[in-house]
Protein backbone atom coordinates (compact mmCIF):
# COMPACT_ATOMS: atom_id res chain seq x y z
CA UNK A 1 0.00 0.00 0.00
CA UNK A 2 1.14 3.51 -0.68
CA UNK A 3 -0.01 6.88 0.53
CA UNK A 4 -2.11 7.27 -2.61
CA UNK A 5 -3.88 3.92 -2.25
CA UNK A 6 -7.68 4.41 -2.05
CA UNK A 7 -7.99 1.48 0.37
CA UNK A 8 -5.61 3.19 2.81
CA UNK A 9 -7.44 6.49 2.51
CA UNK A 10 -10.76 4.75 3.11
CA UNK A 11 -9.34 2.93 6.10
CA UNK A 12 -8.23 6.15 7.81
CA UNK A 13 -11.08 8.38 6.59
CA UNK A 14 -12.85 10.24 9.38
CA UNK A 15 -10.12 9.61 11.94
CA UNK A 16 -8.46 12.83 13.09
CA UNK A 17 -4.78 12.92 12.11
CA UNK A 18 -3.71 13.75 15.66
CA UNK A 19 -5.46 10.63 16.95
CA UNK A 20 -3.87 8.44 14.31
CA UNK A 21 -0.43 10.00 14.84
CA UNK A 22 -0.62 9.35 18.59
CA UNK A 23 -1.69 5.74 18.07
CA UNK A 24 0.93 3.03 18.42
CA UNK A 25 1.95 0.49 15.87
CA UNK A 26 0.38 0.12 12.47
CA UNK A 27 -1.91 3.16 12.77
CA UNK A 28 1.09 5.39 13.33
CA UNK A 29 2.93 3.85 10.41
CA UNK A 30 -0.09 4.29 8.17
CA UNK A 31 -0.55 7.89 9.25
CA UNK A 32 3.07 8.62 8.37
CA UNK A 33 2.41 7.25 4.91
CA UNK A 34 -0.53 9.57 4.29
CA UNK A 35 1.10 12.64 5.84
CA UNK A 36 1.85 15.36 3.31
CA UNK A 37 5.36 15.19 1.91
CA UNK A 38 6.01 18.87 2.57
CA UNK A 39 5.21 18.57 6.29
CA UNK A 40 8.23 19.40 8.38
CA UNK A 41 9.42 16.71 10.78
CA UNK A 42 8.71 17.47 14.42
CA UNK A 43 11.31 19.71 15.99
CA UNK A 44 13.26 18.27 18.87
CA UNK A 45 13.24 20.26 22.07
CA UNK A 46 16.35 22.42 22.39
CA UNK A 47 18.99 21.04 24.68
CA UNK A 48 19.00 22.72 28.08
CA UNK A 49 21.77 25.24 28.64
CA UNK A 50 23.52 23.62 31.58
CA UNK A 51 25.94 26.52 32.06
CA UNK A 52 23.10 29.03 32.32
CA UNK A 53 21.18 26.82 34.75
CA UNK A 54 24.32 26.38 36.86
CA UNK A 55 24.96 30.13 36.90
CA UNK A 56 21.34 30.84 37.89
CA UNK A 57 21.46 28.24 40.68
CA UNK A 58 24.77 29.65 41.92
CA UNK A 59 23.39 33.21 41.95
CA UNK A 60 20.25 32.07 43.76
CA UNK A 61 22.28 30.19 46.39
CA UNK A 62 24.64 33.11 46.86
CA UNK A 63 21.76 35.56 47.34
CA UNK A 64 20.12 33.23 49.86
CA UNK A 65 23.44 32.86 51.72
CA UNK A 66 24.00 36.62 51.87
CA UNK A 67 20.44 37.16 53.16
CA UNK A 68 20.80 34.48 55.83
CA UNK A 69 24.21 35.85 56.88
CA UNK A 70 22.87 39.39 57.14
CA UNK A 71 19.91 38.25 59.24
CA UNK A 72 22.19 36.28 61.57
CA UNK A 73 24.59 39.24 61.87
CA UNK A 74 21.78 41.66 62.70
CA UNK A 75 20.42 39.29 65.36
CA UNK A 76 23.88 38.87 66.92
CA UNK A 77 24.49 42.64 66.91
CA UNK A 78 21.11 43.29 68.52
CA UNK A 79 21.84 40.68 71.22
CA UNK A 80 25.28 42.24 71.89
CA UNK A 81 23.88 45.77 72.13
CA UNK A 82 20.89 44.97 74.34
CA UNK A 83 22.80 45.10 77.66
CA UNK A 84 24.19 48.54 76.70
CA UNK A 85 20.70 49.76 75.77
CA UNK A 86 19.37 48.54 79.10
CA UNK A 87 22.23 50.30 80.97
CA UNK A 88 21.62 53.57 79.09
CA UNK A 89 17.88 53.37 79.77
CA UNK A 90 18.58 52.84 83.50
CA UNK A 91 21.08 55.75 83.53
CA UNK A 92 18.55 58.03 81.84
CA UNK A 93 15.87 57.11 84.36
CA UNK A 94 18.31 57.78 87.24
CA UNK A 95 19.37 61.14 85.78
CA UNK A 96 15.77 62.20 85.29
CA UNK A 97 14.94 61.20 88.86
CA UNK A 98 17.89 63.21 90.26
CA UNK A 99 17.19 66.32 88.22
CA UNK A 100 13.44 66.44 88.59
CA UNK A 101 11.93 69.31 90.53
CA UNK A 102 9.45 68.57 93.26
CA UNK A 103 6.45 70.78 92.94
N, CA, C and O of each residue as an XYZ file, in Angstrom:
412
protein
N       0.835     -1.178      0.000
C       0.000      0.000      0.000
C       0.878      1.239      0.000
O       1.953      1.256      0.600
N       0.419      2.249     -0.663
C       1.136      3.513     -0.679
C       0.231      4.590     -0.120
O      -0.930      4.339      0.205
N       0.767      5.777     -0.012
C      -0.005      6.882      0.527
C      -1.158      7.263     -0.385
O      -2.122      7.884      0.062
N      -1.069      6.901     -1.650
C      -2.105      7.271     -2.608
C      -3.100      6.132     -2.831
O      -3.967      6.246     -3.698
N      -3.001      5.078     -2.102
C      -3.882      3.922     -2.254
C      -5.271      4.263     -1.738
O      -5.380      4.703     -0.594
N      -6.331      4.092     -2.504
C      -7.680      4.407     -2.051
C      -8.113      3.550     -0.870
O      -8.913      4.003     -0.051
N      -7.613      2.334     -0.760
C      -7.987      1.484      0.371
C      -7.446      2.065      1.676
O      -8.130      2.053      2.699
N      -6.212      2.573      1.629
C      -5.612      3.185      2.814
C      -6.368      4.451      3.198
O      -6.648      4.676      4.375
N      -6.692      5.262      2.227
C      -7.439      6.492      2.514
C      -8.794      6.170      3.099
O      -9.244      6.853      4.019
N      -9.456      5.147      2.589
C     -10.761      4.754      3.106
C     -10.635      4.211      4.519
O     -11.507      4.431      5.359
N      -9.554      3.506      4.773
C      -9.343      2.927      6.101
C      -9.192      4.018      7.160
O      -9.709      3.876      8.268
N      -8.496      5.094      6.835
C      -8.231      6.149      7.807
C      -9.168      7.342      7.658
O      -8.982      8.345      8.347
N     -10.154      7.268      6.796
C     -11.081      8.381      6.592
C     -11.895      8.613      7.858
O     -12.369      7.669      8.490
N     -12.047      9.875      8.212
C     -12.849     10.235      9.377
C     -12.105     10.166     10.694
O     -12.650     10.574     11.719
N     -10.910      9.677     10.707
C     -10.120      9.615     11.939
C      -9.231     10.850     11.964
O      -8.476     11.087     11.021
N      -9.311     11.637     13.029
C      -8.463     12.831     13.095
C      -6.987     12.462     13.010
O      -6.555     11.485     13.622
N      -6.210     13.238     12.256
C      -4.778     12.916     12.106
C      -4.032     12.881     13.430
O      -3.117     12.076     13.605
N      -4.413     13.746     14.366
C      -3.714     13.747     15.664
C      -3.946     12.434     16.402
O      -3.045     11.919     17.063
N      -5.161     11.896     16.286
C      -5.464     10.627     16.951
C      -4.671      9.499     16.332
O      -4.133      8.645     17.036
N      -4.601      9.498     15.004
C      -3.865      8.443     14.312
C      -2.373      8.568     14.589
O      -1.690      7.564     14.787
N      -1.866      9.803     14.605
C      -0.434     10.003     14.841
C      -0.033      9.577     16.240
O       1.091      9.121     16.451
N      -0.947      9.723     17.211
C      -0.623      9.347     18.587
C      -0.802      7.856     18.826
O      -0.358      7.339     19.851
N      -1.441      7.162     17.901
C      -1.691      5.737     18.073
C      -0.399      4.949     17.887
O       0.471      5.354     17.117
N      -0.271      3.837     18.581
C       0.932      3.027     18.425
C       0.815      2.096     17.220
O      -0.269      1.879     16.678
N       1.905      1.580     16.839
C       1.949      0.492     15.874
C       1.565      0.860     14.459
O       2.012      1.870     13.916
N       0.724      0.016     13.869
C       0.376      0.122     12.466
C      -0.330      1.428     12.139
O      -0.089      2.006     11.080
N      -1.204      1.909     13.031
C      -1.914      3.164     12.768
C      -0.934      4.323     12.626
O      -1.126      5.203     11.787
N       0.090      4.326     13.423
C       1.091      5.393     13.330
C       1.881      5.277     12.028
O       2.175      6.280     11.378
N       2.216      4.061     11.661
C       2.928      3.851     10.409
C       2.069      4.288      9.227
O       2.553      4.948      8.308
N       0.809      3.919      9.259
C      -0.090      4.293      8.173
C      -0.282      5.802      8.108
O      -0.349      6.379      7.022
N      -0.370      6.439      9.270
C      -0.549      7.893      9.255
C       0.695      8.588      8.705
O       0.588      9.642      8.077
N       1.863      8.015      8.933
C       3.066      8.624      8.373
C       3.104      8.472      6.857
O       3.711      9.287      6.162
N       2.463      7.440      6.353
C       2.411      7.249      4.911
C       1.485      8.246      4.229
O       1.730      8.641      3.089
N       0.414      8.660      4.922
C      -0.529      9.569      4.286
C      -0.259     11.020      4.671
O      -0.978     11.917      4.229
N       0.754     11.262      5.479
C       1.097     12.640      5.836
C       1.625     13.350      4.601
O       2.286     12.729      3.770
N       1.345     14.640      4.467
C       1.848     15.362      3.310
C       3.374     15.344      3.276
O       4.033     15.382      4.314
N       3.914     15.285      2.077
C       5.362     15.189      1.912
C       6.067     16.468      2.326
O       7.232     16.437      2.722
N       5.363     17.605      2.235
C       6.009     18.871      2.572
C       5.927     19.195      4.060
O       6.426     20.234      4.494
N       5.304     18.320      4.845
C       5.210     18.565      6.291
C       6.595     18.436      6.913
O       7.332     17.484      6.654
N       6.920     19.403      7.724
C       8.230     19.399      8.382
C       8.238     18.347      9.482
O       7.224     18.151     10.152
N       9.347     17.676      9.676
C       9.423     16.711     10.778
C       9.323     17.456     12.108
O       9.694     18.627     12.193
N       8.830     16.792     13.130
C       8.705     17.475     14.423
C      10.066     17.936     14.934
O      11.066     17.224     14.839
N      10.068     19.132     15.470
C      11.310     19.710     15.994
C      11.605     19.095     17.359
O      10.710     18.934     18.188
N      12.836     18.766     17.571
C      13.260     18.267     18.871
C      13.387     19.454     19.826
O      13.733     20.563     19.417
N      13.110     19.209     21.067
C      13.236     20.262     22.071
C      14.703     20.681     22.153
O      15.594     19.834     22.088
N      14.956     21.979     22.294
C      16.351     22.415     22.387
C      17.002     21.859     23.659
O      16.363     21.708     24.701
N      18.257     21.571     23.532
C      18.992     21.041     24.685
C      19.079     22.114     25.770
O      19.295     23.287     25.465
N      18.913     21.725     27.016
C      18.995     22.724     28.083
C      20.405     23.298     28.184
O      21.392     22.590     27.984
N      20.483     24.567     28.490
C      21.773     25.236     28.637
C      22.246     25.013     30.068
O      21.859     25.744     30.979
N      23.065     24.023     30.254
C      23.522     23.624     31.585
C      24.311     24.751     32.248
O      24.165     24.985     33.448
N      25.136     25.445     31.485
C      25.944     26.518     32.059
C      25.058     27.639     32.592
O      25.331     28.189     33.659
N      24.003     27.980     31.860
C      23.096     29.035     32.318
C      22.329     28.591     33.556
O      22.138     29.374     34.486
N      21.889     27.331     33.567
C      21.183     26.822     34.747
C      22.101     26.794     35.967
O      21.675     27.122     37.075
N      23.352     26.405     35.765
C      24.319     26.377     36.863
C      24.581     27.783     37.388
O      24.649     27.990     38.600
N      24.727     28.745     36.489
C      24.958     30.133     36.903
C      23.756     30.680     37.656
O      23.920     31.387     38.651
N      22.547     30.364     37.195
C      21.344     30.835     37.887
C      21.226     30.209     39.270
O      20.868     30.891     40.230
N      21.524     28.919     39.380
C      21.464     28.242     40.680
C      22.521     28.802     41.628
O      22.270     28.975     42.820
N      23.704     29.083     41.084
C      24.766     29.646     41.917
C      24.371     31.030     42.427
O      24.572     31.338     43.601
N      23.808     31.866     41.550
C      23.391     33.207     41.954
C      22.274     33.150     42.988
O      22.256     33.936     43.935
N      21.342     32.217     42.803
C      20.247     32.073     43.762
C      20.777     31.626     45.127
O      20.355     32.147     46.159
N      21.697     30.668     45.130
C      22.278     30.193     46.388
C      23.097     31.267     47.078
O      23.063     31.398     48.302
N      23.835     32.037     46.286
C      24.645     33.110     46.856
C      23.759     34.186     47.479
O      24.055     34.681     48.566
N      22.683     34.547     46.801
C      21.761     35.555     47.337
C      21.111     35.064     48.626
O      20.959     35.826     49.581
N      20.728     33.789     48.648
C      20.123     33.230     49.864
C      21.146     33.205     51.003
O      20.801     33.481     52.153
N      22.390     32.879     50.690
C      23.438     32.856     51.716
C      23.714     34.237     52.283
O      23.866     34.399     53.494
N      23.780     35.248     51.396
C      23.998     36.617     51.871
C      22.842     37.062     52.757
O      23.070     37.684     53.795
N      21.610     36.757     52.369
C      20.440     37.164     53.158
C      20.442     36.484     54.530
O      20.160     37.122     55.544
N      20.759     35.198     54.555
C      20.805     34.480     55.832
C      21.930     35.012     56.713
O      21.751     35.161     57.921
N      23.086     35.300     56.119
C      24.206     35.845     56.885
C      23.904     37.221     57.446
O      24.270     37.530     58.580
N      23.233     38.052     56.650
C      22.871     39.385     57.137
C      21.877     39.296     58.289
O      22.006     40.020     59.276
N      20.888     38.415     58.170
C      19.908     38.254     59.241
C      20.575     37.755     60.521
O      20.258     38.229     61.612
N      21.491     36.808     60.393
C      22.186     36.284     61.566
C      23.073     37.365     62.192
O      23.149     37.475     63.416
N      23.740     38.159     61.354
C      24.588     39.237     61.872
C      23.787     40.305     62.589
O      24.202     40.802     63.636
N      22.631     40.662     62.026
C      21.781     41.662     62.695
C      21.275     41.149     64.044
O      21.231     41.900     65.019
N      20.895     39.872     64.100
C      20.417     39.286     65.359
C      21.536     39.259     66.400
O      21.296     39.555     67.570
N      22.748     38.908     65.988
C      23.877     38.866     66.922
C      24.228     40.271     67.409
O      24.534     40.460     68.586
N      24.185     41.261     66.510
C      24.489     42.637     66.911
C      23.442     43.154     67.882
O      23.775     43.828     68.857
N      22.170     42.842     67.619
C      21.111     43.286     68.525
C      21.273     42.638     69.904
O      21.062     43.297     70.923
N      21.641     41.371     69.945
C      21.845     40.685     71.223
C      23.040     41.274     71.975
O      22.999     41.394     73.199
N      24.108     41.643     71.252
C      25.285     42.240     71.895
C      24.990     43.638     72.420
O      25.523     44.029     73.458
N      24.164     44.387     71.733
C      23.881     45.770     72.126
C      22.797     45.893     73.193
O      22.696     46.936     73.839
N      21.996     44.868     73.391
C      20.886     44.970     74.336
C      21.324     45.309     75.759
O      20.676     46.146     76.388
N      22.389     44.708     76.306
C      22.801     45.103     77.665
C      23.190     46.584     77.741
O      22.916     47.236     78.748
N      23.816     47.116     76.706
C      24.191     48.537     76.700
C      22.948     49.417     76.643
O      22.878     50.447     77.313
N      21.963     49.004     75.837
C      20.704     49.764     75.773
C      20.013     49.779     77.128
O      19.510     50.810     77.576
N      19.999     48.613     77.773
C      19.374     48.540     79.101
C      20.100     49.441     80.097
O      19.455     50.119     80.897
N      21.448     49.457     80.059
C      22.230     50.295     80.966
C      21.964     51.775     80.693
O      21.815     52.554     81.634
N      21.903     52.175     79.420
C      21.618     53.573     79.088
C      20.213     53.980     79.509
O      20.001     55.102     79.969
N      19.253     53.075     79.352
C      17.880     53.367     79.775
C      17.816     53.556     81.287
O      17.123     54.449     81.776
N      18.544     52.710     82.035
C      18.577     52.844     83.497
C      19.277     54.138     83.906
O      18.832     54.805     84.840
N      20.367     54.508     83.224
C      21.081     55.749     83.532
C      20.206     56.952     83.241
O      20.212     57.913     84.011
N      19.458     56.927     82.159
C      18.552     58.027     81.836
C      17.471     58.169     82.886
O      17.149     59.283     83.299
N      16.909     57.058     83.322
C      15.874     57.110     84.357
C      16.448     57.669     85.663
O      15.780     58.443     86.349
N      17.676     57.284     86.009
C      18.306     57.781     87.240
C      18.595     59.270     87.115
O      18.370     60.018     88.067
N      19.084     59.713     85.974
C      19.374     61.141     85.783
C      18.102     61.960     85.824
O      18.095     63.053     86.391
N      17.036     61.467     85.246
C      15.768     62.201     85.289
C      15.222     62.263     86.707
O      14.633     63.268     87.105
N      15.418     61.190     87.472
C      14.944     61.196     88.862
C      15.747     62.177     89.707
O      15.177     62.829     90.582
N      17.062     62.306     89.474
C      17.895     63.210     90.261
C      17.667     64.680     89.885
O      17.816     65.566     90.727
N      17.318     64.928     88.666
C      17.187     66.317     88.217
C      15.748     66.802     88.195
O      15.486     67.933     87.785
N      14.841     65.995     88.614
C      13.440     66.437     88.585
C      13.195     67.423     89.728
O      13.852     67.364     90.768
N      12.272     68.296     89.523
C      11.933     69.306     90.531
C      10.634     68.889     91.195
O       9.634     68.599     90.539
N      10.682     68.870     92.507
C       9.454     68.569     93.256
C       8.572     69.800     93.254
O       9.047     70.906     93.512
N       7.341     69.626     92.975
C       6.447     70.780     92.935
C       5.885     71.096     94.266
O       5.111     72.044     94.401
